[in-house]
Amino acid sequence: MTDVPLISLRSASFGYADRRVVDGVTLSQGRGEVVALLGPNGSGKTTLVKGLLGLSDHLGGDVLLFGTPLDRFRDKPRIGYVPQRHSLSTSVRATVREVVEVGRLPLRPWWRPAGSADAAAVDEALDAVGLRDREREDVTALSGGQQRRVLIARALASQPDLLVMDEPTAGVDAANQRVLADVLAALATRGTSMLIVTHELAALHDVVTRIVCMDGGHVDYDGTPRDYLATHRGHEAGTVHHHDDPPAVEGRTPGIAAIVTDPLGRREVHHG
């Protein structure tokens, strides 16, 4: 049923015990959309995502996943989750392929060995992130950006209908951010639906099709990247909203007061 939203929230609230962090949010995501979820620290965006995954408490309102109420939703592999993590653990040695194979475990009983369908899904996931040629390497030998791609491949291995990512480009240098953006753009072209929590919209502005902003546990913007740019353009340093850090102000030169990066990564020169 392609017309059923992947996510549907109506006056939904999430939190921990009796403390509401997200309150009264109404939101939906359709198939094929790539949604960027923005907001400052404490705005509730991570709590909302954790609520969808059953990792924070559902405290009110209606929540449907693929048309099924949250408390009755059991088909967890339909959501592939990429946590915010700068590197994979060094406590256990594993190859890139072994880490990605973990993504297949929820799809079969623990006693059933992996079969040809599992191997094919792992191959496809590794190809999607451009790491097929590194599959036999120890994952700890990879760079931080490459390890992030391994985590994306692990989530893709379950062949989910929705890929949820928490800050996929955080802590990754500019070159690897571009590689990650290319990977996500290729997934979007294939029709992969994504919900991406991010502070670094500039790296993903060619990928996302919709932007949702949260502040104080509420949604205060939901629209297209073009409209977001028009309504949230910074006119001077410090005025761009929905970022933890102020707009970048680079080294000043005579006659230039500041170089400000707008919400979609475009630069404006302010003369002074």
C-alpha positions as a Markdown table, in Angstrom:
| # | Residue | x | y | z |
|---|---|---|---|---|
| 1 | Met | 0.0 | 0.0 | 0.0 |
| 2 | Thr | 2.2 | 2.8 | -1.3 |
| 3 | Asp | -0.2 | 5.6 | -0.2 |
| 4 | Val | 0.0 | 4.7 | 3.5 |
| 5 | Pro | 2.5 | 7.0 | 5.3 |
| 6 | Leu | 5.6 | 5.4 | 6.6 |
| 7 | Ile | 5.3 | 7.5 | 9.7 |
| 8 | Ser | 2.1 | 9.2 | 10.9 |
| 9 | Leu | 2.0 | 11.3 | 14.2 |
| 10 | Arg | -1.0 | 13.1 | 15.5 |
| 11 | Ser | -0.6 | 15.2 | 18.7 |
| 12 | Ala | 2.2 | 12.7 | 19.6 |
| 13 | Ser | 4.2 | 13.1 | 22.8 |
| 14 | Phe | 7.4 | 11.3 | 23.8 |
| 15 | Gly | 9.7 | 11.4 | 26.8 |
| 16 | Tyr | 11.1 | 9.5 | 29.7 |
| 17 | Ala | 9.0 | 8.3 | 32.6 |
| 18 | Asp | 6.6 | 11.2 | 33.2 |
| 19 | Arg | 8.8 | 13.9 | 31.6 |
| 20 | Arg | 7.6 | 15.0 | 28.2 |
| 21 | Val | 10.4 | 16.1 | 25.8 |
| 22 | Val | 8.3 | 16.1 | 22.6 |
| 23 | Asp | 4.7 | 17.3 | 23.1 |
| 24 | Gly | 1.8 | 17.4 | 20.7 |
| 25 | Val | 3.7 | 16.8 | 17.4 |
| 26 | Thr | 1.7 | 16.2 | 14.2 |
| 27 | Leu | 3.8 | 14.9 | 11.3 |
| 28 | Ser | 3.8 | 12.4 | 8.6 |
| 29 | Gln | 6.4 | 11.0 | 6.1 |
| 30 | Gly | 5.5 | 9.4 | 2.8 |
| 31 | Arg | 7.3 | 6.8 | 0.7 |
| 32 | Gly | 10.4 | 8.2 | -1.2 |
| 33 | Glu | 10.8 | 11.3 | 0.9 |
| 34 | Val | 14.1 | 12.3 | 2.4 |
| 35 | Val | 13.4 | 14.4 | 5.5 |
| 36 | Ala | 16.0 | 16.4 | 7.4 |
| 37 | Leu | 15.0 | 16.8 | 11.0 |
| 38 | Leu | 16.7 | 19.9 | 12.4 |
| 39 | Gly | 16.8 | 21.7 | 15.8 |
| 40 | Pro | 19.1 | 22.8 | 18.5 |
| 41 | Asn | 20.3 | 20.6 | 21.4 |
| 42 | Gly | 17.3 | 19.8 | 23.6 |
| 43 | Ser | 14.7 | 20.5 | 20.9 |
| 44 | Gly | 13.4 | 16.9 | 21.0 |
| 45 | Lys | 14.5 | 15.6 | 17.7 |
| 46 | Thr | 16.5 | 12.7 | 19.0 |
| 47 | Thr | 13.8 | 11.9 | 21.5 |
| 48 | Leu | 11.2 | 11.8 | 18.7 |
| 49 | Val | 13.3 | 9.4 | 16.7 |
| 50 | Lys | 13.9 | 7.2 | 19.7 |
| 51 | Gly | 10.2 | 7.2 | 20.3 |
| 52 | Leu | 9.6 | 5.8 | 16.8 |
| 53 | Leu | 12.2 | 3.1 | 17.6 |
| 54 | Gly | 10.7 | 2.3 | 21.0 |
| 55 | Leu | 13.7 | 3.7 | 22.8 |
| 56 | Ser | 11.8 | 6.5 | 24.5 |
| 57 | Asp | 8.4 | 6.4 | 26.1 |
| 58 | His | 5.2 | 7.2 | 24.1 |
| 59 | Leu | 3.3 | 9.5 | 26.4 |
| 60 | Gly | 0.3 | 10.5 | 24.3 |
| 61 | Gly | -1.3 | 11.0 | 20.9 |
| 62 | Asp | -1.4 | 8.7 | 17.9 |
| 63 | Val | 1.6 | 7.1 | 16.4 |
| 64 | Leu | 1.4 | 4.9 | 13.3 |
| 65 | Leu | 4.3 | 3.1 | 11.6 |
| 66 | Phe | 3.3 | 1.8 | 8.1 |
| 67 | Gly | -0.3 | 2.1 | 9.2 |
| 68 | Thr | 0.1 | 0.1 | 12.4 |
| 69 | Pro | -0.2 | 1.6 | 15.9 |
| 70 | Leu | 3.2 | 1.9 | 17.6 |
| 71 | Asp | 2.2 | -0.5 | 20.4 |
| 72 | Arg | 1.3 | -3.2 | 17.9 |
| 73 | Phe | 4.1 | -2.7 | 15.5 |
| 74 | Arg | 6.4 | -5.8 | 15.4 |
| 75 | Asp | 8.1 | -5.6 | 12.0 |
| 76 | Lys | 11.1 | -3.8 | 13.3 |
| 77 | Pro | 13.5 | -4.6 | 10.4 |
| 78 | Arg | 11.3 | -2.3 | 8.2 |
| 79 | Ile | 13.1 | 0.6 | 9.9 |
| 80 | Gly | 16.9 | 0.6 | 9.5 |
| 81 | Tyr | 18.6 | 2.7 | 12.2 |
| 82 | Val | 22.0 | 4.3 | 12.0 |
| 83 | Pro | 23.0 | 5.7 | 15.4 |
| 84 | Gln | 25.2 | 8.7 | 16.0 |
| 85 | Arg | 28.6 | 7.1 | 16.6 |
| 86 | His | 32.0 | 8.5 | 15.7 |
| 87 | Ser | 33.7 | 5.1 | 15.5 |
| 88 | Leu | 33.0 | 1.4 | 15.9 |
| 89 | Ser | 34.2 | -0.4 | 19.0 |
| 90 | Thr | 37.8 | -1.7 | 19.1 |
| 91 | Ser | 37.0 | -4.2 | 21.8 |
| 92 | Val | 35.9 | -6.9 | 19.3 |
| 93 | Arg | 37.7 | -7.6 | 16.1 |
| 94 | Ala | 35.5 | -7.8 | 13.0 |
| 95 | Thr | 35.7 | -7.4 | 9.3 |
| 96 | Val | 33.6 | -4.9 | 7.4 |
| 97 | Arg | 31.5 | -7.7 | 6.0 |
| 98 | Glu | 30.9 | -9.3 | 9.5 |
| 99 | Val | 29.6 | -6.0 | 10.8 |
| 100 | Val | 27.2 | -5.6 | 7.9 |
| 101 | Glu | 26.0 | -9.2 | 8.2 |
| 102 | Val | 24.7 | -8.3 | 11.7 |
| 103 | Gly | 22.0 | -6.4 | 9.9 |
| 104 | Arg | 20.5 | -9.7 | 8.7 |
| 105 | Leu | 20.2 | -11.3 | 12.1 |
| 106 | Pro | 16.7 | -9.9 | 13.0 |
| 107 | Leu | 15.3 | -11.5 | 9.8 |
| 108 | Arg | 15.9 | -15.1 | 10.7 |
| 109 | Pro | 15.8 | -17.4 | 13.8 |
| 110 | Trp | 19.1 | -17.5 | 15.7 |
| 111 | Trp | 19.6 | -21.1 | 14.9 |
| 112 | Arg | 19.3 | -20.7 | 11.1 |
| 113 | Pro | 22.6 | -20.1 | 9.3 |
| 114 | Ala | 22.9 | -17.4 | 6.7 |
| 115 | Gly | 21.8 | -18.3 | 3.3 |
| 116 | Ser | 22.2 | -17.1 | -0.3 |
| 117 | Ala | 19.6 | -14.4 | 0.2 |
| 118 | Asp | 21.5 | -13.0 | 3.2 |
| 119 | Ala | 24.7 | -13.0 | 1.3 |
| 120 | Ala | 23.1 | -11.2 | -1.7 |
| 121 | Ala | 21.6 | -8.5 | 0.6 |
| 122 | Val | 25.0 | -7.9 | 2.3 |
| 123 | Asp | 26.6 | -7.6 | -1.1 |
| 124 | Glu | 24.0 | -5.1 | -2.2 |
| 125 | Ala | 24.4 | -3.1 | 1.0 |
| 126 | Leu | 28.2 | -3.0 | 0.6 |
| 127 | Asp | 27.9 | -1.9 | -3.0 |
| 128 | Ala | 25.4 | 0.8 | -2.0 |
| 129 | Val | 28.0 | 2.5 | 0.3 |
| 130 | Gly | 31.0 | 1.8 | -1.9 |
| 131 | Leu | 32.8 | -0.6 | 0.4 |
| 132 | Arg | 32.6 | -3.9 | -1.4 |
| 133 | Asp | 36.4 | -3.8 | -2.1 |
| 134 | Arg | 37.1 | -3.4 | 1.7 |
| 135 | Glu | 34.8 | -6.1 | 3.0 |
| 136 | Arg | 37.6 | -8.3 | 4.3 |
| 137 | Glu | 39.4 | -5.6 | 6.1 |
| 138 | Asp | 39.3 | -5.1 | 9.9 |
| 139 | Val | 36.7 | -2.4 | 10.4 |
| 140 | Thr | 38.8 | -0.5 | 13.0 |
| 141 | Ala | 41.4 | 0.1 | 10.2 |
| 142 | Leu | 38.9 | 2.3 | 8.4 |
| 143 | Ser | 38.6 | 6.1 | 8.7 |
| 144 | Gly | 35.7 | 7.6 | 10.7 |
| 145 | Gly | 33.8 | 8.4 | 7.5 |
| 146 | Gln | 34.2 | 4.9 | 6.2 |
| 147 | Gln | 33.1 | 3.4 | 9.5 |
| 148 | Arg | 29.9 | 5.6 | 9.2 |
| 149 | Arg | 29.3 | 4.0 | 5.8 |
| 150 | Val | 29.7 | 0.6 | 7.4 |
| 151 | Leu | 26.9 | 1.4 | 9.8 |
| 152 | Ile | 24.7 | 2.6 | 7.0 |
| 153 | Ala | 25.4 | -0.7 | 5.1 |
| 154 | Arg | 24.5 | -2.6 | 8.3 |
| 155 | Ala | 21.2 | -0.8 | 8.4 |
| 156 | Leu | 20.6 | -1.4 | 4.7 |
| 157 | Ala | 21.3 | -5.1 | 5.0 |
| 158 | Ser | 17.8 | -5.7 | 6.4 |
| 159 | Gln | 16.4 | -4.1 | 3.3 |
| 160 | Pro | 14.3 | -1.6 | 5.3 |
| 161 | Asp | 11.5 | 0.5 | 4.0 |
| 162 | Leu | 12.7 | 3.5 | 6.0 |
| 163 | Leu | 16.3 | 4.5 | 6.8 |
| 164 | Val | 16.6 | 6.6 | 10.0 |
| 165 | Met | 20.0 | 8.2 | 10.6 |
| 166 | Asp | 21.1 | 10.3 | 13.6 |
| 167 | Glu | 23.8 | 12.8 | 12.6 |
| 168 | Pro | 25.4 | 10.7 | 9.9 |
| 169 | Thr | 28.0 | 13.4 | 9.0 |
| 170 | Ala | 28.9 | 14.5 | 12.6 |
| 171 | Gly | 32.6 | 14.3 | 13.3 |
| 172 | Val | 33.4 | 13.5 | 9.7 |
| 173 | Asp | 35.8 | 15.7 | 7.7 |
| 174 | Ala | 34.7 | 17.6 | 4.7 |
| 175 | Ala | 36.0 | 15.1 | 2.1 |
| 176 | Asn | 34.2 | 12.2 | 3.8 |
| 177 | Gln | 31.0 | 14.3 | 4.2 |
| 178 | Arg | 31.0 | 14.7 | 0.5 |
| 179 | Val | 31.4 | 10.9 | 0.0 |
| 180 | Leu | 28.6 | 10.3 | 2.5 |
| 181 | Ala | 26.4 | 12.8 | 0.7 |
| 182 | Asp | 27.0 | 11.0 | -2.6 |
| 183 | Val | 26.1 | 7.7 | -1.0 |
| 184 | Leu | 22.8 | 9.2 | 0.4 |
| 185 | Ala | 22.1 | 10.9 | -2.9 |
| 186 | Ala | 22.5 | 7.5 | -4.7 |
| 187 | Leu | 20.1 | 5.9 | -2.2 |
| 188 | Ala | 17.6 | 8.7 | -2.7 |
| 189 | Thr | 17.8 | 8.2 | -6.5 |
| 190 | Arg | 16.9 | 4.5 | -5.9 |
| 191 | Gly | 13.8 | 5.6 | -4.0 |
| 192 | Thr | 15.1 | 4.9 | -0.4 |
| 193 | Ser | 13.0 | 6.8 | 2.2 |
| 194 | Met | 15.1 | 8.5 | 4.8 |
| 195 | Leu | 14.7 | 10.5 | 8.0 |
| 196 | Ile | 17.9 | 12.2 | 8.9 |
| 197 | Val | 18.6 | 14.0 | 12.1 |
| 198 | Thr | 21.3 | 16.5 | 11.3 |
| 199 | His | 22.9 | 19.8 | 12.2 |
| 200 | Glu | 25.0 | 19.9 | 9.0 |
| 201 | Leu | 22.4 | 20.6 | 6.3 |
| 202 | Ala | 24.9 | 22.1 | 4.0 |
| 203 | Ala | 26.4 | 18.6 | 3.3 |
| 204 | Leu | 23.0 | 17.2 | 2.5 |
| 205 | His | 21.2 | 20.0 | 0.8 |
| 206 | Asp | 21.2 | 18.2 | -2.6 |
| 207 | Val | 19.7 | 15.1 | -1.0 |
| 208 | Val | 16.8 | 16.2 | 1.2 |
| 209 | Thr | 13.4 | 16.8 | -0.2 |
| 210 | Arg | 11.8 | 18.2 | 2.9 |
| 211 | Ile | 12.9 | 19.9 | 6.1 |
| 212 | Val | 11.3 | 19.6 | 9.6 |
| 213 | Cys | 12.5 | 21.9 | 12.4 |
| 214 | Met | 11.9 | 21.3 | 16.1 |
| 215 | Asp | 12.3 | 23.7 | 19.0 |
| 216 | Gly | 11.2 | 23.2 | 22.6 |
| 217 | Gly | 9.6 | 19.8 | 21.8 |
| 218 | His | 7.4 | 21.2 | 19.0 |
| 219 | Val | 7.6 | 21.4 | 15.2 |
| 220 | Asp | 8.0 | 25.0 | 14.2 |
| 221 | Tyr | 8.7 | 24.5 | 10.5 |
| 222 | Asp | 7.8 | 21.8 | 7.9 |
| 223 | Gly | 8.4 | 22.5 | 4.3 |
| 224 | Thr | 10.7 | 22.4 | 1.3 |
| 225 | Pro | 14.4 | 23.3 | 1.4 |
| 226 | Arg | 13.7 | 26.2 | -0.9 |
| 227 | Asp | 11.1 | 27.7 | 1.4 |
| 228 | Tyr | 13.4 | 27.0 | 4.4 |
| 229 | Leu | 16.2 | 29.0 | 2.8 |
| 230 | Ala | 13.9 | 31.9 | 2.1 |
| 231 | Thr | 12.5 | 32.0 | 5.7 |
| 232 | His | 15.7 | 31.2 | 7.6 |
| 233 | Arg | 18.4 | 33.0 | 5.7 |
| 234 | Gly | 20.9 | 34.7 | 8.1 |
| 235 | His | 21.5 | 38.4 | 7.5 |
| 236 | Glu | 24.4 | 38.6 | 9.9 |
| 237 | Ala | 26.5 | 36.2 | 12.0 |
| 238 | Gly | 24.5 | 34.5 | 14.7 |
| 239 | Thr | 21.0 | 35.0 | 13.1 |
| 240 | Val | 20.7 | 31.6 | 11.4 |
| 241 | His | 18.3 | 29.5 | 13.4 |
| 242 | His | 18.1 | 25.7 | 14.1 |
| 243 | His | 21.8 | 25.2 | 14.5 |
| 244 | Asp | 23.7 | 24.5 | 17.7 |
| 245 | Asp | 26.6 | 26.5 | 16.4 |
| 246 | Pro | 26.4 | 30.0 | 15.0 |
| 247 | Pro | 27.1 | 30.5 | 11.2 |
| 248 | Ala | 30.7 | 30.2 | 10.3 |
| 249 | Val | 32.7 | 33.4 | 10.5 |
| 250 | Glu | 36.0 | 33.0 | 8.8 |
| 251 | Gly | 39.2 | 35.0 | 9.0 |
| 252 | Arg | 38.4 | 38.6 | 8.2 |
| 253 | Thr | 40.1 | 40.6 | 5.5 |
| 254 | Pro | 40.1 | 44.4 | 4.9 |
| 255 | Gly | 36.7 | 45.6 | 3.8 |
| 256 | Ile | 35.0 | 42.3 | 4.7 |
| 257 | Ala | 33.2 | 42.1 | 8.0 |
| 258 | Ala | 32.3 | 38.5 | 7.8 |
| 259 | Ile | 31.7 | 35.5 | 5.5 |
| 260 | Val | 28.4 | 33.9 | 6.6 |
| 261 | Thr | 27.3 | 30.4 | 5.6 |
| 262 | Asp | 23.5 | 30.2 | 5.2 |
| 263 | Pro | 21.4 | 27.2 | 6.1 |
| 264 | Leu | 22.0 | 25.4 | 2.8 |
| 265 | Gly | 25.7 | 25.9 | 2.8 |
| 266 | Arg | 25.9 | 28.9 | 0.5 |
| 267 | Arg | 28.3 | 31.7 | 1.4 |
| 268 | Glu | 27.5 | 35.4 | 1.7 |
| 269 | Val | 30.1 | 38.1 | 2.0 |
| 270 | His | 29.2 | 40.9 | 4.4 |
| 271 | His | 31.2 | 44.1 | 3.8 |
| 272 | Gly | 32.1 | 46.4 | 6.5 |
